[in-house]
């Protein structure tokens, strides 16, 4: 390549750069600002009647406690399913295996014993047979956990700001024998709140 050709190429390049640097184009810009992504909270609070935790002494075959209750309050910001587990923590296994428990949800008037239409039995049987991680919040048990008309979705959730009352009684069947005489048993009631999307 000759010097003259090189010079012409250089002049052409400088000219292209100069034109590009001085030419204007239309432009526009829009902004969507303040985007935020935050998570909700799962939080439950348990309130209970004066007779809970159960503290029974001098029971005998055929003895039954009265109805006591606990309220599962949704104090978080997300709806949740409520699950219960009963766990023996100490004491006599024979008594644990003989003891019975009944759980039901209260009705429209928060009373578990008057048989109104909204009462629902959750479990009635041996305490040792209580299913681990039992769902206790569903429309069949409690009419206010979602909507009065049953339109809440999902139907097994307790909405934020709402509660479910679970009533309970313990009894020792008349068939219990001498193997439980003078014995005691201690157990925990565990309530889990779990987020649900279905």
Secondary structure in CASP SS format (residue, H / E / C, confidence):
PFRMAT SS
TARGET T0000
AUTHOR 0000-0000-0000
METHOD secondary structure of the structure
MODEL  1
X C 1.00
X C 1.00
X H 1.00
X H 1.00
X H 1.00
X H 1.00
X H 1.00
X H 1.00
X H 1.00
X H 1.00
X H 1.00
X H 1.00
X H 1.00
X H 1.00
X H 1.00
X H 1.00
X H 1.00
X H 1.00
X H 1.00
X H 1.00
X H 1.00
X H 1.00
X C 1.00
X C 1.00
X C 1.00
X C 1.00
X C 1.00
X C 1.00
X C 1.00
X C 1.00
X C 1.00
X C 1.00
X C 1.00
X C 1.00
X C 1.00
X C 1.00
X C 1.00
X C 1.00
X C 1.00
X C 1.00
X C 1.00
X C 1.00
X C 1.00
X E 1.00
X E 1.00
X E 1.00
X E 1.00
X E 1.00
X C 1.00
X C 1.00
X C 1.00
X C 1.00
X C 1.00
X C 1.00
X C 1.00
X C 1.00
X C 1.00
X C 1.00
X C 1.00
X C 1.00
X C 1.00
X C 1.00
X C 1.00
X E 1.00
X C 1.00
X C 1.00
X C 1.00
X E 1.00
X E 1.00
X E 1.00
X E 1.00
X E 1.00
X E 1.00
X E 1.00
X C 1.00
X C 1.00
X C 1.00
X C 1.00
X C 1.00
X E 1.00
X E 1.00
X E 1.00
X E 1.00
X E 1.00
X E 1.00
X E 1.00
X E 1.00
X E 1.00
X E 1.00
X E 1.00
X E 1.00
X C 1.00
X H 1.00
X H 1.00
X H 1.00
X H 1.00
X H 1.00
X H 1.00
X E 1.00
X E 1.00
X E 1.00
X E 1.00
X E 1.00
X E 1.00
X E 1.00
X C 1.00
X C 1.00
X C 1.00
X C 1.00
X C 1.00
X C 1.00
X C 1.00
X C 1.00
X C 1.00
X C 1.00
X C 1.00
X C 1.00
X C 1.00
X C 1.00
X E 1.00
X E 1.00
X E 1.00
X E 1.00
X E 1.00
X E 1.00
X E 1.00
X H 1.00
X H 1.00
X H 1.00
X C 1.00
X C 1.00
X C 1.00
X C 1.00
X E 1.00
X E 1.00
X C 1.00
X C 1.00
X C 1.00
X C 1.00
X C 1.00
X C 1.00
X C 1.00
X C 1.00
X C 1.00
X C 1.00
X C 1.00
X C 1.00
X C 1.00
X C 1.00
X C 1.00
X C 1.00
X C 1.00
X C 1.00
X C 1.00
X C 1.00
X C 1.00
X C 1.00
X E 1.00
X C 1.00
X C 1.00
X C 1.00
X C 1.00
X E 1.00
X E 1.00
X E 1.00
X E 1.00
X E 1.00
X E 1.00
X E 1.00
X E 1.00
X E 1.00
X E 1.00
X C 1.00
X C 1.00
X C 1.00
X C 1.00
X C 1.00
X H 1.00
X H 1.00
X H 1.00
X C 1.00
X C 1.00
X C 1.00
X C 1.00
X E 1.00
X E 1.00
X E 1.00
X E 1.00
X E 1.00
X E 1.00
X E 1.00
X E 1.00
X E 1.00
X E 1.00
X C 1.00
X C 1.00
X C 1.00
X C 1.00
END
